[in-house]
Amino acid sequence: FIDYYISLNRVYPQFYITKCSREGEESHLHSPVISRLSEIYLNRAEAYAKLGQYGQALQDLNLVRGRAIIDGKYPTLDATNAAELIDKERTLELAYQAERSYDVFRNGGKLTRHYPGAHTQSQEIPATEYRVVYYIPQNAINAYPGTLTQNPTDNAGVILN
């Protein structure tokens, strides 16, 4: 989809993904929950690796990788490379599906964003950043029988350990 109204950001061309976002010719009305079988295998591989079950993690990881790359399976998986290889495969398999930030923050990493333009061009967002912590919906707070406080709106009160 080419948006002729926003063709330049200052002097930089502006590109963005509009996958599943033109339903009814309105932007971002399409929001289905989509589960991919490969993502389920990668989730299980990550869980196995975190439990120290590297053999099972390697089987799931290679099931996804072997489907995409002939003779591209990983020979070994252990504590030294499991997190890196599983993250690499998730990045490749789920490219352009808006999953990356969830993976990075779930594992306590920093998400690095690069923006073109005259402003600050690079930003690192840690998993402890208040903008990463989701708000609790007001109806959930109201429905909770005890006292439930809203998640913080600045970095002063964020504790993720």
Summary of the structure (lengths in Angstrom):
residues: 161
radius of gyration: 19.9
end to end distance: 42.5
largest distance: 55.6
contacts: 334
relative contact order: 0.09
helix: 37%
strand: 9%
